[in-house]
Amino acid sequence: MTGAGGGAAGAAAAAAAIAQAIKASGAIVKMEPEQFQKLLSKSSEPAVVMAHHGWPTKKNHYMMSYKGLFFYTKSAEALMMPSGAEIILAEKIWIPG
């Protein structure tokens, strides 16, 4: 398909893909770095996925699971991790929507 109709179909397909990704991943809660660190302190052995990416300025991205939900934050400065935290390095953390 070409022209405006092709663009609309592509946009609809992209929106459907994002909606499916959200369903597959469950709820992702975006929060400020300070709140993220408070949750980290409540876990005895948290597993934290960390990536350093972005444009035009690279930032530190973090994700962890807590009580069945996924929590995400990004910060210009590296966050302090509690002792006992398992750090999983990733190339990128992608959040749908």
C-alpha positions as a LaTeX table, in Angstrom:
\begin{tabular}{lrrr}
\hline
Residue & $x$ (\AA) & $y$ (\AA) & $z$ (\AA) \\
\hline
Met1 & 0.00 & 0.00 & 0.00 \\
Thr2 & 1.29 & 3.50 & $-0.77$ \\
Gly3 & 0.36 & 7.06 & 0.11 \\
Ala4 & $-1.61$ & 8.20 & 3.15 \\
Gly5 & $-3.42$ & 4.87 & 3.50 \\
Gly6 & $-0.10$ & 3.02 & 3.82 \\
Gly7 & 1.05 & 5.41 & 6.52 \\
Ala8 & $-2.17$ & 4.98 & 8.47 \\
Ala9 & $-1.93$ & 1.19 & 8.19 \\
Gly10 & 1.68 & 1.31 & 9.39 \\
Ala11 & 0.74 & 3.52 & 12.34 \\
Ala12 & $-2.12$ & 1.17 & 13.25 \\
Ala13 & 0.22 & $-1.83$ & 13.08 \\
Ala14 & 2.76 & $-0.05$ & 15.30 \\
Ala15 & 0.07 & 0.85 & 17.84 \\
Ala16 & $-1.13$ & $-2.77$ & 17.88 \\
Ala17 & 2.44 & $-4.00$ & 18.40 \\
Ile18 & 2.92 & $-1.62$ & 21.35 \\
Ala19 & $-0.39$ & $-2.71$ & 22.88 \\
Gln20 & 0.65 & $-6.37$ & 22.55 \\
Ala21 & 4.04 & $-5.64$ & 24.14 \\
Ile22 & 2.31 & $-3.99$ & 27.11 \\
Lys23 & 0.03 & $-7.01$ & 27.53 \\
Ala24 & 2.99 & $-9.40$ & 27.34 \\
Ser25 & 5.15 & $-7.51$ & 29.81 \\
Gly26 & 2.48 & $-6.64$ & 32.38 \\
Ala27 & 2.36 & $-3.37$ & 34.26 \\
Ile28 & 5.52 & $-1.28$ & 34.25 \\
Val29 & 5.63 & 1.49 & 36.84 \\
Lys30 & 7.84 & 4.46 & 35.96 \\
Met31 & 9.16 & 6.32 & 38.97 \\
Glu32 & 11.75 & 8.80 & 40.14 \\
Pro33 & 15.19 & 7.41 & 41.03 \\
Glu34 & 14.74 & 8.21 & 44.74 \\
Gln35 & 11.54 & 6.13 & 44.92 \\
Phe36 & 13.22 & 3.31 & 43.00 \\
Gln37 & 16.04 & 3.24 & 45.56 \\
Lys38 & 13.49 & 3.06 & 48.40 \\
Leu39 & 12.02 & $-0.07$ & 46.81 \\
Leu40 & 15.51 & $-1.51$ & 46.38 \\
Ser41 & 16.13 & $-1.10$ & 50.09 \\
Lys42 & 12.99 & $-3.15$ & 50.87 \\
Ser43 & 14.28 & $-6.21$ & 48.96 \\
Ser44 & 16.85 & $-8.46$ & 50.58 \\
Glu45 & 18.34 & $-9.75$ & 47.30 \\
Pro46 & 16.94 & $-7.68$ & 44.43 \\
Ala47 & 17.69 & $-8.50$ & 40.79 \\
Val48 & 18.18 & $-5.26$ & 38.87 \\
Val49 & 18.49 & $-4.96$ & 35.10 \\
Met50 & 20.73 & $-2.03$ & 34.22 \\
Ala51 & 21.56 & $-0.43$ & 30.86 \\
His52 & 23.38 & 2.73 & 29.81 \\
His53 & 21.89 & 4.20 & 26.63 \\
Gly54 & 19.96 & 7.08 & 25.14 \\
Trp55 & 20.21 & 9.92 & 22.70 \\
Pro56 & 21.41 & 12.63 & 22.66 \\
Thr57 & 22.60 & 12.04 & 26.24 \\
Lys58 & 23.14 & 8.55 & 27.59 \\
Lys59 & 21.43 & 7.79 & 30.90 \\
Asn60 & 21.40 & 4.91 & 33.33 \\
His61 & 18.22 & 2.83 & 33.04 \\
Tyr62 & 17.09 & 0.43 & 35.76 \\
Met63 & 14.32 & $-2.14$ & 36.08 \\
Met64 & 13.39 & $-4.49$ & 38.88 \\
Ser65 & 10.46 & $-6.63$ & 39.95 \\
Tyr66 & 8.83 & $-6.08$ & 43.32 \\
Lys67 & 5.68 & $-7.85$ & 44.52 \\
Gly68 & 4.66 & $-8.87$ & 41.00 \\
Leu69 & 5.08 & $-5.46$ & 39.36 \\
Phe70 & 7.95 & $-4.12$ & 37.27 \\
Phe71 & 9.50 & $-0.82$ & 38.30 \\
Tyr72 & 11.57 & 1.36 & 35.98 \\
Thr73 & 13.62 & 4.50 & 36.37 \\
Lys74 & 16.34 & 6.38 & 34.55 \\
Ser75 & 18.96 & 8.69 & 35.95 \\
Ala76 & 21.88 & 10.77 & 34.72 \\
Glu77 & 23.85 & 9.58 & 37.75 \\
Ala78 & 24.50 & 5.94 & 38.63 \\
Leu79 & 22.29 & 4.69 & 41.48 \\
Met80 & 23.79 & 3.06 & 44.55 \\
Met81 & 22.87 & $-0.62$ & 44.71 \\
Pro82 & 22.41 & $-2.35$ & 48.06 \\
Ser83 & 24.75 & $-5.17$ & 49.02 \\
Gly84 & 23.30 & $-8.45$ & 47.87 \\
Ala85 & 21.79 & $-6.94$ & 44.71 \\
Glu86 & 22.23 & $-8.99$ & 41.56 \\
Ile87 & 23.02 & $-6.66$ & 38.65 \\
Ile88 & 22.08 & $-7.87$ & 35.18 \\
Leu89 & 23.70 & $-5.77$ & 32.47 \\
Ala90 & 21.66 & $-5.20$ & 29.33 \\
Glu91 & 22.39 & $-3.40$ & 26.11 \\
Lys92 & 19.08 & $-1.56$ & 26.31 \\
Ile93 & 15.87 & $-1.45$ & 28.32 \\
Trp94 & 12.85 & $-0.74$ & 26.13 \\
Ile95 & 9.59 & 0.36 & 27.70 \\
Pro96 & 6.49 & 0.11 & 25.48 \\
Gly97 & 4.32 & 3.12 & 24.86 \\
\hline
\end{tabular}
